Amino acid sequence: MVDRDTMEHMSVEQARVFQAVSRLETEFGPGRLTDVARTACLPPERVRQVVQELDERFGLVIEAPAANGGEPRYHVVPED
């Protein structure tokens, strides 16, 4: 669970992408780029940038490599 302090330091886009990844993963497993983009109401290119920010700054979301030329999938980093 992400604490309130971390959420307060996220931009609006970062929070939307994190919530989209978290929701999709809970319901269906790691979310595809297009699903995260649709859920977060952001273009796919921006979602990729924001995921990188969430990984580098907060260590919260990572991209799983695309299998067989498919779309990358995103998931929340498990808590220790």
C-alpha positions as CSV (number, residue, x, y, z in Angstrom):
1,M,0.0,0.0,0.0
2,V,1.3,3.4,-0.9
3,D,1.4,5.8,2.0
4,R,-0.3,9.2,1.9
5,D,3.1,11.1,1.8
6,T,4.1,9.3,-1.4
7,M,0.8,10.1,-3.0
8,E,1.1,13.7,-2.1
9,H,4.4,13.9,-3.8
10,M,3.1,12.5,-7.1
11,S,1.9,14.7,-10.0
12,V,-1.7,14.3,-11.1
13,E,-0.6,12.2,-14.0
14,Q,1.6,10.0,-11.8
15,A,-1.3,9.3,-9.4
16,R,-3.7,8.5,-12.3
17,V,-1.2,6.1,-13.9
18,F,-0.4,4.4,-10.6
19,Q,-4.1,4.0,-9.7
20,A,-4.8,2.6,-13.2
21,V,-2.0,0.1,-13.0
22,S,-3.0,-0.9,-9.5
23,R,-6.7,-1.3,-10.4
24,L,-6.0,-3.3,-13.6
25,E,-3.6,-5.6,-11.9
26,T,-6.0,-6.3,-9.1
27,E,-8.8,-7.1,-11.5
28,F,-7.0,-8.7,-14.4
29,G,-3.3,-9.0,-13.8
30,P,-0.6,-6.7,-15.2
31,G,-2.2,-4.1,-17.5
32,R,-1.3,-3.7,-21.1
33,L,-0.1,-0.2,-22.3
34,T,-3.4,0.5,-24.1
35,D,-5.5,-0.5,-21.1
36,V,-3.5,1.6,-18.7
37,A,-3.7,4.6,-21.1
38,R,-7.5,4.2,-21.4
39,T,-8.0,3.8,-17.7
40,A,-5.8,6.8,-16.9
41,C,-7.2,8.9,-19.7
42,L,-3.7,9.6,-21.1
43,P,-2.0,8.9,-24.4
44,P,0.1,5.7,-24.5
45,E,3.3,7.6,-25.1
46,R,2.7,9.7,-21.9
47,V,1.9,6.5,-19.9
48,R,5.3,5.1,-20.8
49,Q,7.0,8.3,-19.6
50,V,5.0,8.4,-16.4
51,V,5.7,4.7,-15.7
52,Q,9.4,5.5,-16.0
53,E,9.0,8.4,-13.6
54,L,7.1,6.2,-11.1
55,D,9.9,3.6,-11.3
56,E,12.8,6.0,-11.0
57,R,11.4,8.4,-8.4
58,F,9.2,6.1,-6.3
59,G,10.1,2.5,-7.3
60,L,6.4,1.7,-7.6
61,V,5.6,0.6,-11.1
62,I,7.6,-1.4,-13.6
63,E,7.3,-2.4,-17.2
64,A,7.3,-6.1,-18.0
65,P,8.8,-6.8,-21.5
66,A,6.4,-7.4,-24.3
67,A,6.0,-11.1,-25.2
68,N,6.2,-12.1,-28.9
69,G,6.0,-8.5,-30.1
70,G,2.9,-7.7,-28.0
71,E,2.4,-4.7,-25.8
72,P,4.4,-4.2,-22.7
73,R,2.5,-4.8,-19.4
74,Y,2.8,-2.8,-16.2
75,H,2.5,-3.9,-12.6
76,V,3.0,-2.5,-9.2
77,V,6.3,-3.5,-7.5
78,P,5.4,-5.8,-4.6
79,E,6.1,-4.6,-1.1
80,D,8.9,-6.2,0.9
